[in-house]
């Protein structure tokens, strides 16, 4: 049985997400790619995510 994990991220979206799909084991898998930025004091952390 697959377990799903949920996390909360407080960040800003850098640009519009891009959407694509691919075939795996005869099924279509939908993918969203996006980048978030989170500010820490005077610094920044960028996160590239695929879901």
Secondary structure per residue as TSV (DSSP state, phi and psi in degrees):
chain	resnum	aa	ss	phi	psi
A	1	X	-	360.0	131.2
A	2	X	-	-78.9	137.3
A	3	X	-	-108.8	134.2
A	4	X	-	-98.9	141.9
A	5	X	-	-113.9	141.5
A	6	X	-	-121.3	133.4
A	7	X	-	-129.3	153.9
A	8	X	-	-106.1	131.1
A	9	X	-	-125.1	123.7
A	10	X	-	-99.7	97.9
A	11	X	-	-154.2	173.7
A	12	X	E	-108.9	141.8
A	13	X	E	-74.6	126.9
A	14	X	-	-77.9	-41.7
A	15	X	S	-149.5	174.6
A	16	X	-	-64.8	139.2
A	17	X	-	-65.0	152.5
A	18	X	E	-109.6	143.0
A	19	X	E	-119.0	140.2
A	20	X	E	-151.4	178.4
A	21	X	E	-148.8	159.7
A	22	X	E	-148.6	164.2
A	23	X	E	-96.1	133.3
A	24	X	E	-141.1	122.0
A	25	X	T	52.5	40.5
A	26	X	T	78.6	3.7
A	27	X	E	-116.8	148.3
A	28	X	E	-86.7	127.8
A	29	X	E	-109.8	123.0
A	30	X	E	-88.6	137.4
A	31	X	E	-131.1	139.2
A	32	X	E	-119.4	129.9
A	33	X	E	-113.5	132.3
A	34	X	E	-156.3	161.6
A	35	X	E	-122.1	134.2
A	36	X	E	-115.5	152.2
A	37	X	E	-127.2	134.4
A	38	X	E	-122.8	131.7
A	39	X	E	-94.1	134.9
A	40	X	E	-122.8	100.1
A	41	X	T	57.6	-113.8
A	42	X	T	-96.2	-5.1
A	43	X	E	-99.8	171.0
A	44	X	E	-136.5	147.7
A	45	X	E	-124.5	126.7
A	46	X	E	-102.3	138.6
A	47	X	E	-126.7	121.1
A	48	X	E	-95.9	121.4
A	49	X	E	-121.2	144.3
A	50	X	E	-126.7	129.9
A	51	X	-	-139.5	360.0
